[in-house]
Structures are given as C-alpha cells and as structure tokens.
C-alpha cells in the first residue's frame, strides 16, 4: 500500500482563512457549554427558584418557594435583614417586567426604584434583570449608581514588593485621577513597608487618595487601625451556605466584622462575584447570578455601605458561558439598585483578545459606576500581584482616548510626562525621608533616579529583601502608626504631603468616609452618595463631563493643533 | 451662641459642616487635630479614632438618606469602640462556623450587653447562636 499519497489518516484541508482565525488571541480563551445542574450557567436556569413571598406577623414566612423552617442561613439573613417587609408585598406584586421597565424609564426616579427594590426577593431581582438586555442593564446602572460622579481605583503593586516602586506608582496613579489605591503582596511580610509606601505616594500632589492593602482579615484590620491604610474591601461573601462555611465565615460573622471596621472609623466594602460558588465546587445547582444576588442582599443586610462585585477573580467562569458578561453587568446594576456603592470589577486578566478586553469594560465605563475598575493595574501586568488586571499602565492612552471618543468619564486623564516624573520623584524622596526617620533600610539616590524613569520592577535596582523584611517586622513591633508617618513627613520637609495625610486620618475621626460611596474630592473633602447623590432623570440630567473636566479629558498625548497642523498640543 | 440642632439631611459632611459636634474618643474637639498639635505631641494615636457619639451622628445621616441597615451597622459599631482590638478579633473568630458552642456565643452576647452596653451587637450574636444551632454550625461541646 506504499503507493498511497497519505500514509496516515488524511487531514481535511484547511483554508488559509481558518488558519488565520485559529491563531487569533480569542481562541486561547476558554468557552464551555452551559451545565445548569452544577451551576455552570450565567442567569437562565430552570433550577433557580421562582419569586414568591409571604409575610406573617411582620416577618418573612416564606420566600422564593421555601418555608421559613427550611431557610438556609443566607435565606434567613436576607429575609430578616435585607428585605423590607413593609415594601415587599406591593413590590413583589409589580412583577419583573414592570420593575425592569422602572429601571429603564427616565420618568421613574431613582428613589422610586429604591423603594421598590428593597421589597424584592433574590428570585424576583433575578427575574427582573432577565427581562433586560445589556443596553437596558446599562441604563439601569446609569440611573441607579449611588454616587453622581463616577470614579476609578488603581492596583499599585510590585512583583518584587518594592516599596519605592509602589510609592511612585501611587503618586502617578493619583495624578492620573484614581480615587482609591489598592495594593497586595507577593511576600506577605513586606506588607507594612508597602502599605506605608502606598499611603505616602497617595498623598503626593493633590493627594487625598484612599489606600488599601489586601491581606487576610486580621492583618488588614490591624494596618487599618494603625492608620497606615484607609479602607478595606477584600471581605468576601458567598452565595451558598456550604461555600460560605468553607470560607470559614457566616453572614453573622461578616456583619460583626463590618461593625468592627466601622468602630475603628475605617471605610469598608464586601467582595463577591458570579462564578465563585461554582469555582469553589458547590453552587447547589443554582445559576451564577442567582447566587450573586444573595451575596448582594447579605451585604445590604449587614449594613455595609458597598460591594466590590463583577465576578472579580472568578471572571473566567462567567466569561466562559453564554451571556456571562451580561450577567456580570447585571450584578453591578443590582448592587446599585439596592443602593450600595459598587466597585465594579474589570480588575482581573480576562481574555487574550484585545477586543474582548475592551468589550468587557463597556457597560461600566459607559454607564459610569462608583469605581469603574476595582482596580486598574497602574503597573505593567507582570507587576500586578492580583494575578493581572483587565487593563494596565500600557492601556492609559487607549483609556483616555475612549473617554474622549464618547465623552464618558472613566475617572482618568492624560498627564504630561514632566508632571508625572516630578510626582514620582517627589514620592521617592518622601518615602526615602520616612524610611530614614523611622530607621528603616535606606533608599538611595540611585534607586530613586532609576525608579522615576522605570516602567516596571524589571527596571529597578533590587532591594536587600532580608533587611527590608526586618524593617517591616520592626514597623509592627514598634507599633508605627499613620501619625508617625505624618510627623516624619512634616519634620523632613514634606509639609504638604504630611498635611494631606493628616486630613485623611482626620476624616476617620469624623466618620464621613463611612457613608455610601465616599471618596475625597479635589479639596480633600468627602464626596459620597449623601452629598453627591445620583440625580440622573433622563437626557440632559445627571452627571455628564462638561466644563473644566471635559477640557481636561480632551487632552491626549498627541492632538493636532487646529491652528497649525504641524503643531501638537497636549 | 446657642448650639444649633443637628440636621442629618443637610449637615453632611459632618467634619466640614458641623465640626463643633465632633470629638475624639479622648474628648478633644476635632478642630484640635492640627499639624501643630501633631508635631508638639499633643495629638496621640488614640486621638485619631472615632468616638461613639460620632458614629451615632453618622447613623442619623444614614437613616436620613434612606439607609437603615447602614445606620444600624454604625450603631453596632458605636458599641464596639470600647472593646479592645484584640477582644474584637477574638469575638469575630468565635462567630466563625463550628468555632463556638451555643453557651460560648451567649456568653459573648452577655459580655457585650452588660460590659459595654452593647444591646445591638449582643442581639446579633444571640441571633447567630440560634441560627448556628438550627443549621448545625455550633462547635461540639468539649471538642
């Protein structure tokens, strides 16, 4: 048989077109079929409960087809703490299509939707968003977002946990417009130095940026109590009892922790997201969005001001199933619809495809959320210690162009290089001074000079890690606080940065940052859903970038002058 | 000048509009938290904590803006201020699943209620004890 042209089984001939498509980045992404029995389904599952409620003696006696005696702990917490029994019967009677229309209809005010939403059960909220396509969900987000002015959050991390890099990234991120700055660690013992660096860098220039160091709960709370960080967000909740217990918590333990944070004046939000339960192996046969709605209601019931959601670190799970990214947008909208601050994801490597990465952002950046990303990597992705973000430092100019294209405010602006270099340099010298004052391992001129002009940690002079870790330990042992940082900055000639940090610490004493969606504005005064309530009521109303802010957003790295086509303005 | 009544619907940010109402837990007016006083050492780390009355004011703001659960969280938080950092974390750990017997949880509720005037936090812990019992999330006695 040696005369046969193909000694092995013949391959069907492939077109050159198919080859090109096969090699597109999108085909490195994972896509799977739905499997509702195990919860591998975004929001359309026959296994989800149908909406119902029965109130007896001022208490929920039955909810979504389950009698009170059979409630799991989430059902009970939601029934007793999240649902307003006085609003429930009327709200449930409206039916999902009416509520969905209220969300979209500009003639129905945000306040009116809130009055209805507080009486809805998890299944009723699910049925409501199932009526809505992505554009309607975005219209809901636009109206229901708690704070009128959108904002953004940055990740400031370093693959080498280099505090100098983190301080400079924080200063640059602040200049570029981020209102919150979050860090985390590769080596956890580095935390005190990196958290100090973030806090100092976030107060350079305009300052007043709120900082966070994501760690296990006890250490995170400890750094917050010392005033080295300003807020916390990695307090996870889950949508099934079994996964909640696997996470070693209950709605009651988390509600207690929420009170503990507030008792120390520290702003806090919970974290949850579609796909976490199925990823942790126990979705109890419910859809991802149904379970996430339970998380949102637990957050509401615990009296927490806000939630980081939008699948977060599980984005690969909803990203793989049909309608998954629609469900992710829906979970953000429901958080807003329940009057919670929403830090809306877009914070994890999601796709190999640049088109899908951009498409992922569209609902949140177009509609505007309290924090469009939670957060945006202020470093190249290799330095991102949250396992990479959907957008990073290399996307800054693209982001600014998208804002300008659509006149939508994603919280950022283009900043010229001289200003950025000056801020990075000042952050470096300020941290050098603080380290010297606190007798921590020295930061040299050469390290600063190198880091100012660096892109990522590969470009930096390595630190003596063992010495730094000893220093980090001594920060904890000596009980260094935010006040020590203020003194160090002031005494070493960085009075403006010291003043900004003192203002952040003073805002803890006033408690103003504990209210929903609070950030500090350009005057370092609290701006929240209380004094900047979303007043969207249809075309011509609500937040729109205009005036000075719009002029700022029109600037890009390269814009050709109208008067002289040979000239660039920026 | 007679003190003006607090208007929770209009007086936010409290630190900007009504600093006269705000004191540190050590009794200093918030206006004394100046750089000069930090440098001179008059402001201590314990001055940069929130006071129970401040949290009750913020609870009124939350209620007035239609957020009763948030207000209730602030009221629970006000009760936890006098509890030491260490004890707060112990209580949190005791509330984790399978961490405590019913008696241990009820003892914590009692401690909050009688030791700190913590009616709201005590109630939360009592409620947890009931739910944990029904859902099999208590620690085995003697385990």
Interface residues (C-beta under 8 A of the other chain):
Chain A: X72 X73 X76 X77 X80 X81 X82 X111 X114 X217 X218 X221 X222 X225 X226 X227 X241 X245 X248 X249 X250 X252 X253 X255 X256 X257 X258 X259 X260 X261 X262 X263 X264 X265 X300 X301 X302 X303 X304 X305 X339 X481 X482 X483 X486 X487 X490 X491 X495 X498 X499 X502 X505 X506 X507 X508 X509 X510 X511 X512 X514 X515 X516 X525 X526 X528 X529 X530 X531 X533
Chain B: X12 X13 X14 X15 X16 X19 X22 X24 X30 X33 X35 X38 X39 X43 X44 X45 X47 X48 X49 X50 X51 X54 X55 X57 X58 X61 X62 X65 X66 X67 X69 X70 X71 X72 X73 X74 X76 X77 X78 X79 X80 X81 X83 X85 X88 X89 X91 X92 X95 X96 X97 X98 X121 X124 X125 X127 X128 X131 X132 X135 X137
